[in-house]
Amino acid sequence: MNPGEGTPIQVVADGVVSVAQASDNGGLGVYVEIEHVIDGQQITSVYAHMLEGSLQLSKGQTVTVGQIVGQVGNTGTSTGAHLHFEIHADGTPVDPFAWLTEHVLL
């Protein structure tokens, strides 16, 4: 997704931060993973390539839907500013838009 560099990124559902990588380490760059339980499923949401210095969360932190994660950026292995967004349901990657439409955006 490319809403533009610096655009705030919001948490898609209540959960707990399991990974908070605040520096550009290559790969996903500045990123965060959040664990959720939604409709009885263990869900992980991933937000990556965020703007250096914009990460507002820390590992173990409880978050709520709509809370700001950071800002869209171009860190890691990336060819331009964008949000790399993933959903994993019970450990399996799924189409994030279809899954969110069915389970969160009711």
OpenMM code with the backbone's topology and positions (N, CA, C; nanometers):
from openmm import Vec3, app, unit

residues = "MET ASN PRO GLY GLU GLY THR PRO ILE GLN VAL VAL ALA ASP GLY VAL VAL SER VAL ALA GLN ALA SER ASP ASN GLY GLY LEU GLY VAL TYR VAL GLU ILE GLU HIS VAL ILE ASP GLY GLN GLN ILE THR SER VAL TYR ALA HIS MET LEU GLU GLY SER LEU GLN LEU SER LYS GLY GLN THR VAL THR VAL GLY GLN ILE VAL GLY GLN VAL GLY ASN THR GLY THR SER THR GLY ALA HIS LEU HIS PHE GLU ILE HIS ALA ASP GLY THR PRO VAL ASP PRO PHE ALA TRP LEU THR GLU HIS VAL LEU LEU".split()
positions = [
    Vec3(0.0851, -0.1174, 0.0000),
    Vec3(0.0000, 0.0000, 0.0000),
    Vec3(0.0895, 0.1234, 0.0000),
    Vec3(0.0503, 0.2237, -0.0747),
    Vec3(0.1296, 0.3459, -0.0793),
    Vec3(0.0422, 0.4687, -0.0554),
    Vec3(0.0102, 0.4952, 0.0710),
    Vec3(-0.0676, 0.6159, 0.1024),
    Vec3(0.0181, 0.7419, 0.1082),
    Vec3(0.1494, 0.7274, 0.0884),
    Vec3(0.2408, 0.8416, 0.0911),
    Vec3(0.3322, 0.8385, 0.2118),
    Vec3(0.4586, 0.8712, 0.1903),
    Vec3(0.5566, 0.8702, 0.2984),
    Vec3(0.5139, 0.9639, 0.4103),
    Vec3(0.5250, 0.9153, 0.5338),
    Vec3(0.4905, 0.9943, 0.6508),
    Vec3(0.3473, 0.9778, 0.6972),
    Vec3(0.2643, 0.9076, 0.6191),
    Vec3(0.1253, 0.8845, 0.6589),
    Vec3(0.1217, 0.7978, 0.7846),
    Vec3(0.0416, 0.8352, 0.8859),
    Vec3(0.0312, 0.7531, 1.0072),
    Vec3(-0.0281, 0.6154, 0.9760),
    Vec3(0.0243, 0.5134, 1.0437),
    Vec3(-0.0233, 0.3757, 1.0306),
    Vec3(-0.0970, 0.3407, 1.1588),
    Vec3(-0.2168, 0.2818, 1.1459),
    Vec3(-0.2981, 0.2489, 1.2627),
    Vec3(-0.3090, 0.0978, 1.2830),
    Vec3(-0.3160, 0.0566, 1.4085),
    Vec3(-0.3366, -0.0830, 1.4466),
    Vec3(-0.4752, -0.1275, 1.3996),
    Vec3(-0.4848, -0.2489, 1.3417),
    Vec3(-0.6121, -0.2965, 1.2880),
    Vec3(-0.7038, -0.3587, 1.3928),
    Vec3(-0.6500, -0.3998, 1.5078),
    Vec3(-0.7315, -0.4613, 1.6130),
    Vec3(-0.6537, -0.4576, 1.7444),
    Vec3(-0.7248, -0.4711, 1.8550),
    Vec3(-0.6602, -0.4759, 1.9860),
    Vec3(-0.5613, -0.5926, 1.9903),
    Vec3(-0.4506, -0.5751, 2.0621),
    Vec3(-0.3533, -0.6831, 2.0715),
    Vec3(-0.2332, -0.6469, 2.1555),
    Vec3(-0.1274, -0.7275, 2.1427),
    Vec3(-0.0031, -0.7084, 2.2171),
    Vec3(0.1135, -0.7135, 2.1184),
    Vec3(0.2043, -0.6182, 2.1300),
    Vec3(0.3209, -0.6107, 2.0419),
    Vec3(0.4163, -0.7257, 2.0750),
    Vec3(0.4501, -0.8068, 1.9740),
    Vec3(0.5430, -0.9185, 1.9951),
    Vec3(0.6825, -0.8882, 1.9400),
    Vec3(0.6914, -0.8008, 1.8402),
    Vec3(0.8194, -0.7590, 1.7827),
    Vec3(0.8114, -0.6102, 1.7543),
    Vec3(0.9152, -0.5365, 1.7937),
    Vec3(0.9240, -0.3933, 1.7625),
    Vec3(1.0677, -0.3638, 1.7219),
    Vec3(1.0933, -0.3587, 1.5923),
    Vec3(1.2270, -0.3339, 1.5379),
    Vec3(1.2355, -0.1867, 1.5006),
    Vec3(1.3024, -0.1088, 1.5849),
    Vec3(1.3030, 0.0368, 1.5691),
    Vec3(1.4114, 0.0892, 1.4767),
    Vec3(1.5067, 0.0043, 1.4370),
    Vec3(1.6127, 0.0529, 1.3482),
    Vec3(1.6094, -0.0241, 1.2171),
    Vec3(1.6616, 0.0364, 1.1139),
    Vec3(1.6629, -0.0241, 0.9814),
    Vec3(1.7685, -0.1334, 0.9769),
    Vec3(1.7237, -0.2587, 0.9789),
    Vec3(1.8151, -0.3731, 0.9809),
    Vec3(1.8165, -0.4475, 0.8482),
    Vec3(1.7681, -0.3853, 0.7416),
    Vec3(1.7527, -0.4554, 0.6146),
    Vec3(1.6223, -0.5326, 0.6147),
    Vec3(1.5938, -0.6053, 0.5120),
    Vec3(1.4709, -0.6833, 0.5056),
    Vec3(1.3483, -0.5961, 0.5225),
    Vec3(1.2783, -0.6138, 0.6335),
    Vec3(1.1557, -0.5384, 0.6604),
    Vec3(1.1825, -0.3981, 0.7137),
    Vec3(1.3080, -0.3673, 0.7429),
    Vec3(1.3408, -0.2335, 0.7940),
    Vec3(1.2807, -0.2106, 0.9312),
    Vec3(1.2277, -0.0930, 0.9534),
    Vec3(1.1582, -0.0610, 1.0787),
    Vec3(1.0212, -0.1279, 1.0705),
    Vec3(0.9953, -0.2209, 1.1642),
    Vec3(0.8674, -0.2934, 1.1567),
    Vec3(0.8189, -0.3351, 1.2942),
    Vec3(0.6912, -0.3757, 1.2974),
    Vec3(0.6304, -0.4230, 1.4207),
    Vec3(0.5382, -0.5401, 1.3879),
    Vec3(0.5300, -0.6354, 1.4820),
    Vec3(0.4341, -0.7451, 1.4732),
    Vec3(0.3457, -0.7380, 1.5962),
    Vec3(0.2158, -0.7543, 1.5757),
    Vec3(0.1189, -0.7471, 1.6848),
    Vec3(0.0370, -0.8754, 1.6855),
    Vec3(0.0232, -0.9354, 1.8039),
    Vec3(-0.0551, -1.0577, 1.8215),
    Vec3(-0.1963, -1.0207, 1.8656),
    Vec3(-0.2949, -1.0862, 1.8032),
    Vec3(-0.4359, -1.0627, 1.8339),
    Vec3(-0.5060, -1.1978, 1.8461),
    Vec3(-0.6177, -1.2015, 1.9168),
    Vec3(-0.7092, -1.3150, 1.9104),
    Vec3(-0.8404, -1.2575, 1.8588),
    Vec3(-0.8793, -1.3026, 1.7385),
    Vec3(-0.9998, -1.2515, 1.6734),
    Vec3(-1.0824, -1.3703, 1.6276),
    Vec3(-1.2083, -1.3746, 1.6687),
    Vec3(-1.2976, -1.4860, 1.6347),
    Vec3(-1.2340, -1.6201, 1.6697),
    Vec3(-1.1616, -1.6248, 1.7825),
    Vec3(-1.0998, -1.7480, 1.8291),
    Vec3(-0.9718, -1.7872, 1.7575),
    Vec3(-0.9271, -1.7073, 1.6627),
    Vec3(-0.8037, -1.7363, 1.5892),
    Vec3(-0.6889, -1.6537, 1.6421),
    Vec3(-0.5691, -1.7135, 1.6425),
    Vec3(-0.4468, -1.6399, 1.6750),
    Vec3(-0.4038, -1.5671, 1.5487),
    Vec3(-0.3999, -1.4358, 1.5540),
    Vec3(-0.3696, -1.3518, 1.4384),
    Vec3(-0.2437, -1.2707, 1.4669),
    Vec3(-0.1582, -1.2597, 1.3663),
    Vec3(-0.0433, -1.1700, 1.3730),
    Vec3(-0.0573, -1.0684, 1.2610),
    Vec3(-0.0500, -0.9400, 1.2962),
    Vec3(-0.0461, -0.8359, 1.1929),
    Vec3(0.0960, -0.7806, 1.1887),
    Vec3(0.1443, -0.7551, 1.0673),
    Vec3(0.2811, -0.7080, 1.0447),
    Vec3(0.2751, -0.5765, 0.9679),
    Vec3(0.3499, -0.4776, 1.0154),
    Vec3(0.3556, -0.3450, 0.9535),
    Vec3(0.5037, -0.3147, 0.9319),
    Vec3(0.5474, -0.2997, 0.8057),
    Vec3(0.6914, -0.2907, 0.7795),
    Vec3(0.7286, -0.1766, 0.6857),
    Vec3(0.8603, -0.1497, 0.6800),
    Vec3(0.9228, -0.0442, 0.5998),
    Vec3(0.8857, 0.0945, 0.6515),
    Vec3(0.8586, 0.1046, 0.7826),
    Vec3(0.8184, 0.2331, 0.8400),
    Vec3(0.9330, 0.3337, 0.8400),
    Vec3(0.8965, 0.4586, 0.8470),
    Vec3(0.9899, 0.5704, 0.8500),
    Vec3(1.0810, 0.5593, 0.9724),
    Vec3(1.2105, 0.5724, 0.9514),
    Vec3(1.3079, 0.5693, 1.0613),
    Vec3(1.2683, 0.6723, 1.1674),
    Vec3(1.2649, 0.6301, 1.2942),
    Vec3(1.2317, 0.7194, 1.4049),
    Vec3(1.0834, 0.7364, 1.4312),
    Vec3(0.9974, 0.6680, 1.3526),
    Vec3(0.8529, 0.6889, 1.3694),
    Vec3(0.7844, 0.5828, 1.4547),
    Vec3(0.8518, 0.4705, 1.4835),
    Vec3(0.7903, 0.3624, 1.5603),
    Vec3(0.7497, 0.4126, 1.6980),
    Vec3(0.6221, 0.3941, 1.7331),
    Vec3(0.5696, 0.4455, 1.8594),
    Vec3(0.5335, 0.3354, 1.9582),
    Vec3(0.5696, 0.2108, 1.9285),
    Vec3(0.5330, 0.0981, 2.0137),
    Vec3(0.6575, 0.0250, 2.0617),
    Vec3(0.6408, -0.0543, 2.1688),
    Vec3(0.7510, -0.1357, 2.2192),
    Vec3(0.7008, -0.2767, 2.2482),
    Vec3(0.7918, -0.3723, 2.2461),
    Vec3(0.7580, -0.5124, 2.2701),
    Vec3(0.6870, -0.5272, 2.4041),
    Vec3(0.5778, -0.6042, 2.4041),
    Vec3(0.5007, -0.6284, 2.5252),
    Vec3(0.3901, -0.5272, 2.5496),
    Vec3(0.3882, -0.4200, 2.4743),
    Vec3(0.2882, -0.3143, 2.4920),
    Vec3(0.1515, -0.3619, 2.4430),
    Vec3(0.0467, -0.3317, 2.5198),
    Vec3(-0.0905, -0.3576, 2.4782),
    Vec3(-0.1372, -0.2408, 2.3925),
    Vec3(-0.2004, -0.2729, 2.2780),
    Vec3(-0.2459, -0.1695, 2.1855),
    Vec3(-0.3947, -0.1849, 2.1578),
    Vec3(-0.4559, -0.0771, 2.1127),
    Vec3(-0.5981, -0.0785, 2.0796),
    Vec3(-0.6177, -0.0399, 1.9335),
    Vec3(-0.7273, -0.0859, 1.8771),
    Vec3(-0.7588, -0.0570, 1.7376),
    Vec3(-0.7506, 0.0936, 1.7126),
    Vec3(-0.6868, 0.1305, 1.6041),
    Vec3(-0.6735, 0.2711, 1.5682),
    Vec3(-0.5513, 0.3408, 1.6245),
    Vec3(-0.4845, 0.2781, 1.7211),
    Vec3(-0.3643, 0.3389, 1.7798),
    Vec3(-0.2562, 0.3520, 1.6727),
    Vec3(-0.1782, 0.4587, 1.6781),
    Vec3(-0.0736, 0.4825, 1.5792),
    Vec3(0.0472, 0.3917, 1.6057),
    Vec3(0.0896, 0.3202, 1.5010),
    Vec3(0.2058, 0.2314, 1.5059),
    Vec3(0.3320, 0.3101, 1.4741),
    Vec3(0.3256, 0.3875, 1.3679),
    Vec3(0.4381, 0.4648, 1.3159),
    Vec3(0.3933, 0.5332, 1.1889),
    Vec3(0.4885, 0.5572, 1.0977),
    Vec3(0.4566, 0.6256, 0.9723),
    Vec3(0.5108, 0.5479, 0.8529),
    Vec3(0.4413, 0.5578, 0.7414),
    Vec3(0.4838, 0.4939, 0.6169),
    Vec3(0.6224, 0.5454, 0.5790),
    Vec3(0.7105, 0.4516, 0.5419),
    Vec3(0.8468, 0.4905, 0.5063),
    Vec3(0.9056, 0.4041, 0.3971),
    Vec3(1.0388, 0.4006, 0.3929),
    Vec3(1.1111, 0.3312, 0.2869),
    Vec3(1.2351, 0.2612, 0.3436),
    Vec3(1.2248, 0.2044, 0.4649),
    Vec3(1.3391, 0.1381, 0.5266),
    Vec3(1.3462, -0.0077, 0.4828),
    Vec3(1.4622, -0.0680, 0.5035),
    Vec3(1.4811, -0.2082, 0.4682),
    Vec3(1.4976, -0.2270, 0.3188),
    Vec3(1.4676, -0.3484, 0.2731),
    Vec3(1.4760, -0.3796, 0.1315),
    Vec3(1.3487, -0.3301, 0.0649),
    Vec3(1.3548, -0.2112, 0.0106),
    Vec3(1.2369, -0.1434, -0.0422),
    Vec3(1.2792, -0.0527, -0.1569),
    Vec3(1.1924, -0.0371, -0.2546),
    Vec3(1.2244, 0.0483, -0.3693),
    Vec3(1.1497, 0.1808, -0.3673),
    Vec3(1.0730, 0.2044, -0.2617),
    Vec3(0.9994, 0.3299, -0.2485),
    Vec3(0.9120, 0.3250, -0.1252),
    Vec3(0.8675, 0.4405, -0.0800),
    Vec3(0.7841, 0.4482, 0.0402),
    Vec3(0.6544, 0.3700, 0.0194),
    Vec3(0.6244, 0.2825, 0.1147),
    Vec3(0.4990, 0.2070, 0.1132),
    Vec3(0.4836, 0.1364, 0.2476),
    Vec3(0.3639, 0.0879, 0.2741),
    Vec3(0.3395, 0.0043, 0.3914),
    Vec3(0.3351, -0.1404, 0.3457),
    Vec3(0.4260, -0.2216, 0.3970),
    Vec3(0.4211, -0.3665, 0.3773),
    Vec3(0.3358, -0.4183, 0.4920),
    Vec3(0.2184, -0.4752, 0.4610),
    Vec3(0.1215, -0.5172, 0.5618),
    Vec3(0.0872, -0.6634, 0.5398),
    Vec3(0.0943, -0.7415, 0.6469),
    Vec3(0.0611, -0.8839, 0.6391),
    Vec3(-0.0344, -0.9209, 0.7511),
    Vec3(-0.1150, -1.0240, 0.7254),
    Vec3(-0.1952, -1.0904, 0.8281),
    Vec3(-0.1609, -1.2389, 0.8221),
    Vec3(-0.1321, -1.2979, 0.9391),
    Vec3(-0.1108, -1.4418, 0.9511),
    Vec3(-0.2199, -1.4941, 1.0441),
    Vec3(-0.2991, -1.5908, 0.9967),
    Vec3(-0.4052, -1.6521, 1.0769),
    Vec3(-0.3576, -1.7904, 1.1199),
    Vec3(-0.3450, -1.8103, 1.2505),
    Vec3(-0.2922, -1.9360, 1.3051),
    Vec3(-0.1596, -1.9729, 1.2383),
    Vec3(-0.0750, -1.8715, 1.2127),
    Vec3(0.0578, -1.8925, 1.1580),
    Vec3(0.0665, -1.9002, 1.0064),
    Vec3(-0.0472, -1.8953, 0.9384),
    Vec3(-0.0492, -1.9049, 0.7927),
    Vec3(-0.0776, -1.7686, 0.7306),
    Vec3(0.0065, -1.7226, 0.6377),
    Vec3(-0.0220, -1.5945, 0.5712),
    Vec3(-0.1532, -1.6029, 0.4925),
    Vec3(-0.2348, -1.4995, 0.5038),
    Vec3(-0.3623, -1.4922, 0.4319),
    Vec3(-0.3721, -1.3570, 0.3616),
    Vec3(-0.4654, -1.3466, 0.2678),
    Vec3(-0.4913, -1.2188, 0.2014),
    Vec3(-0.5414, -1.1213, 0.3078),
    Vec3(-0.4644, -1.0172, 0.3390),
    Vec3(-0.5028, -0.9298, 0.4504),
    Vec3(-0.6338, -0.8555, 0.4278),
    Vec3(-0.6607, -0.8133, 0.3065),
    Vec3(-0.7821, -0.7358, 0.2819),
    Vec3(-0.9063, -0.8228, 0.2925),
    Vec3(-0.9008, -0.9428, 0.2345),
    Vec3(-1.0142, -1.0349, 0.2440),
    Vec3(-1.0381, -1.0746, 0.3893),
    Vec3(-0.9300, -1.1062, 0.4622),
    Vec3(-0.9445, -1.1487, 0.6009),
    Vec3(-1.0018, -1.0365, 0.6874),
    Vec3(-0.9484, -0.9167, 0.6733),
    Vec3(-0.9978, -0.8035, 0.7524),
    Vec3(-1.1430, -0.7723, 0.7206),
    Vec3(-1.1802, -0.7795, 0.5935),
    Vec3(-1.3184, -0.7527, 0.5543),
    Vec3(-1.4126, -0.8516, 0.6211),
    Vec3(-1.3727, -0.9771, 0.6266),
    Vec3(-1.4577, -1.0812, 0.6841),
    Vec3(-1.4621, -1.0775, 0.8367),
    Vec3(-1.3507, -1.0444, 0.9020),
    Vec3(-1.3421, -1.0601, 1.0467),
    Vec3(-1.3364, -0.9316, 1.1280),
    Vec3(-1.2934, -0.8223, 1.0702),
    Vec3(-1.2723, -0.7004, 1.1484),
    Vec3(-1.3586, -0.5850, 1.1005),
    Vec3(-1.3699, -0.5685, 0.9706),
    Vec3(-1.4393, -0.4524, 0.9148),
    Vec3(-1.5862, -0.4822, 0.8893),
    Vec3(-1.6528, -0.5440, 0.9846),
    Vec3(-1.7920, -0.5872, 0.9669),
    Vec3(-1.8878, -0.4745, 0.9572),
] * unit.nanometer
topology = app.Topology()
chain = topology.addChain("A")
for resn in residues:
    res = topology.addResidue(resn, chain)
    for name in ("N", "CA", "C"):
        topology.addAtom(name, app.Element.getBySymbol(name[0]), res)
